[in-house]
Amino acid sequence: MSERKVHSLLETQAQVRVISPKLTESLARLAETGAIEYLPRPYQRGDLEGAFLVIAATDDASTNQAVAREAERRHSLVNVVDSPALGNFTLPAVVRRGALTISISTEGQSPALAAHIRRRLEECIGPEYAALLDVLGEQREWVIHACPPERRRDLWQGLVNSDLLDLLREGKDAEARERLRVLVNAYLSGEEPERGES
C-alpha cells in the first residue's frame, strides 16, 4: 500500500494493517511506533477477516485479484490500485493543505492521469493556501455579522483576490491578518476590496 494512502487513512483515525514482505522507511517508522499494524509477509487468504475497507496495491496482478475476490466474498469495500475494475470503489487523488482538500477523480479510467494532475496541483498550491483558509475562517463570523448577505459574496471574492495570499506566501501572517481587517473595514465603508495579483 502506498505511503500516501496509509497517511490518508490515518488522518481519518482508521486502524491500518499493512501486509507486505517489506516496508518503506516511512511506513517502517509508523509500524515501530504502533501507528499501523504490520504483517511482514505476502498476503494470505483469510487476512481480510474483519476488514471494512481493503486496498490492494501490490505489484503482482494475481495477488491483487485474490485480494479483490476475498474482499468481495466478505462484502468489504475494495480498491485495486492498478486495476480499478477489479474493485467496487475508486479513490480520488487528493491534495491537502490544512483544511483545504482538493480531490481529483477519473472514475477509475486513468489513475495515472489523476496522479499527474495531483502532482501539478501540489506544485502550484502551497501551504500559503492553508494559511489563507485559516485567516479567512478566523474572520468568517465577524464578516457574517457585519456584512449584509447580498454583499458577502463580493467581499469574499475581493479578499480571495487581494494580496493576502502574497503576504502569507512570504510568511507575513500578522500583516495578512491586519490587511484583512483593513480590507473588510474599507468594504463595509462602501469601498471595493483592492485586488492584488494573486
C-alpha positions in Angstrom: 0.0 0.0 0.0 1.4 3.4 -0.9 2.6 5.7 1.9 0.1 8.4 0.7 -2.9 6.1 1.2 -1.7 4.9 4.6 -1.3 8.5 5.8 -4.7 9.5 4.4 -6.3 6.6 6.3 -4.5 7.5 9.5 -5.8 11.1 9.2 -9.3 9.6 9.4 -8.4 7.7 12.6 -8.6 4.4 10.7 -6.9 1.3 12.2 -4.5 0.3 9.4 -2.9 -3.1 8.8 -0.2 -3.4 6.1 0.6 -6.8 4.8 3.8 -6.8 2.8 7.2 -8.5 2.8 8.9 -5.1 3.1 8.1 -1.5 4.0 9.3 1.9 3.0 11.3 3.8 5.7 8.3 6.0 6.5 5.9 3.1 6.9 8.5 1.2 9.0 8.6 4.1 11.4 4.8 4.0 11.7 5.0 0.3 12.4 7.7 0.8 15.0 5.6 3.4 16.9 2.5 1.2 16.6 0.6 3.7 14.4 0.0 0.8 12.0 -0.2 -2.9 12.3 2.4 -4.6 10.1 2.5 -8.2 9.0 5.9 -8.8 7.3 4.9 -11.4 4.7 2.9 -11.7 1.5 -0.9 -11.7 1.5 -2.6 -15.0 2.6 -6.2 -16.0 2.2 -8.0 -15.1 5.5 -6.0 -11.9 6.0 -9.1 -9.7 5.3 -11.2 -11.1 8.2 -12.8 -8.1 10.0 -11.6 -5.6 7.4 -14.1 -2.9 6.4 -12.0 -1.3 3.7 -9.3 -3.0 1.6 -6.7 -1.5 -0.7 -4.8 -3.9 -3.0 -1.6 -2.2 -4.0 0.9 -5.0 -4.8 2.9 -5.2 -8.0 1.5 -8.7 -8.6 -1.7 -8.9 -10.6 -2.7 -12.4 -9.3 -2.3 -11.3 -5.7 -4.4 -8.2 -6.3 -7.1 -10.4 -7.9 -7.0 -12.8 -5.0 -7.4 -9.9 -2.5 -10.3 -8.5 -4.5 -12.0 -11.9 -4.6 -11.7 -12.3 -0.8 -12.9 -8.8 -0.2 -15.9 -9.4 -2.3 -16.7 -12.6 -0.5 -16.5 -10.7 2.8 -18.6 -7.8 1.5 -15.7 -5.4 2.1 -15.1 -2.2 0.2 -12.1 -2.9 -2.0 -9.9 -0.7 -4.2 -7.4 -2.3 -6.6 -4.9 0.5 -7.3 -3.7 -0.5 -10.8 -6.9 -2.3 -11.9 -9.9 -0.2 -10.7 -12.4 -2.5 -12.5 -11.5 -5.3 -10.0 -12.7 -3.3 -7.0 -16.0 -1.9 -6.0 -14.9 1.7 -5.4 -12.1 4.0 -6.6 -10.1 6.5 -4.6 -9.6 10.0 -5.9 -6.1 11.6 -5.9 -6.1 14.2 -3.1 -4.1 17.3 -2.4 -4.4 18.5 1.2 -3.3 21.9 2.5 -4.6 22.2 6.1 -8.4 22.3 6.0 -8.3 22.7 2.2 -8.9 19.4 0.3 -8.8 19.1 -3.5 -10.0 15.8 -4.9 -9.2 14.6 -8.5 -11.1 11.6 -9.9 -11.0 10.0 -13.3 -13.7 7.5 -12.2 -11.1 4.7 -12.5 -10.3 5.4 -16.1 -6.8 6.6 -15.5 -5.3 6.6 -12.0 -2.0 7.7 -13.7 -3.7 10.9 -15.0 -5.2 11.6 -11.6 -1.8 11.3 -10.0 -0.2 13.5 -12.7 -2.8 16.2 -12.0 -2.3 15.9 -8.3 1.4 16.4 -8.7 0.8 19.5 -10.8 -1.6 20.9 -8.2 0.9 20.2 -5.4 3.4 22.3 -7.2 1.2 25.4 -7.5 -0.9 25.2 -4.4 1.4 25.6 -1.5 1.0 25.9 2.3 0.0 29.6 1.9 -3.4 28.4 0.8 -3.9 26.6 4.1 -2.9 29.8 5.8 -5.3 31.9 3.8 -8.1 29.5 4.6 -7.3 29.8 8.3 -7.2 33.6 8.1 -10.5 33.8 6.3 -12.1 31.2 8.6 -11.0 33.2 11.7 -12.9 36.2 10.4 -15.9 34.4 9.0 -18.3 35.1 11.9 -17.3 38.7 12.0 -18.0 39.2 8.3 -21.3 37.3 8.5 -22.5 39.6 11.3 -21.0 42.8 9.8 -21.8 42.5 6.1 -25.3 42.3 4.6 -26.0 38.9 3.0 -26.3 40.4 -0.5 -22.8 41.9 -0.3 -20.9 39.0 1.2 -20.1 37.2 -2.0 -18.4 40.3 -3.4 -16.5 40.8 -0.2 -15.2 37.2 0.0 -14.2 37.4 -3.7 -12.4 40.6 -3.1 -10.5 39.1 -0.2 -9.5 36.0 -2.1 -8.3 38.1 -5.0 -6.4 40.6 -2.8 -2.7 40.5 -1.8 -3.4 38.3 1.3 -2.0 35.2 -0.4 1.2 37.0 -1.3 1.7 38.1 2.3 1.1 34.6 3.6 3.4 33.1 1.0 6.1 35.4 2.4 5.4 34.3 5.9 3.8 37.6 7.0 0.9 36.1 8.9 0.4 39.1 11.3 0.5 41.5 8.4 -2.0 39.4 6.4 -4.5 39.4 9.4 -4.2 43.2 9.7 -4.6 43.6 5.9 -7.7 41.5 6.0 -9.2 43.7 8.7 -8.3 46.8 6.7 -9.9 45.4 3.5 -13.1 44.4 5.3 -13.5 47.7 7.0 -12.9 49.5 3.7 -15.5 47.4 2.0 -18.0 47.9 4.8 -17.4 51.7 4.4 -18.5 51.4 0.8 -15.2 50.7 -1.0 -14.5 47.6 -3.0 -11.6 45.4 -1.6 -8.4 46.1 -3.5 -7.5 43.4 -5.9 -3.9 42.1 -5.9 -2.0 39.9 -8.3 -2.7 36.6 -6.6 
